[in-house]
Amino acid sequence: MMKKFFTTAAVAGAMIATPAMAQDAAFDRLPAPAEQGEDLSATPPAGIFIGIAAVVAIVLGVIIATGENDADETLPTSP
């Protein structure tokens, strides 16, 4: 009984202390200065390619899942 109580108390203490420790650590860091930025306007955005690939994958998945390739051969027949 006491072991369960101490374990519960230790877990509760750890859950309470973790955000407080993380909050203190956040003030010690400063962002790095950015002298030069990258010019990404010349390259096509990767989001377009990812979006097209996702749409193609969804369409192919629907086609494969519906099985529109001669469904009569896959159906069972009675003797």
Contacts in CASP RR format, 6 or more apart in sequence:
PFRMAT RR
TARGET T0000
AUTHOR 0000-0000-0000
METHOD contacts of the structure
MODEL  1
MMKKFFTTAAVAGAMIATPAMAQDAAFDRLPAPAEQGEDLSATPPAGIFI
GIAAVVAIVLGVIIATGENDADETLPTSP
END
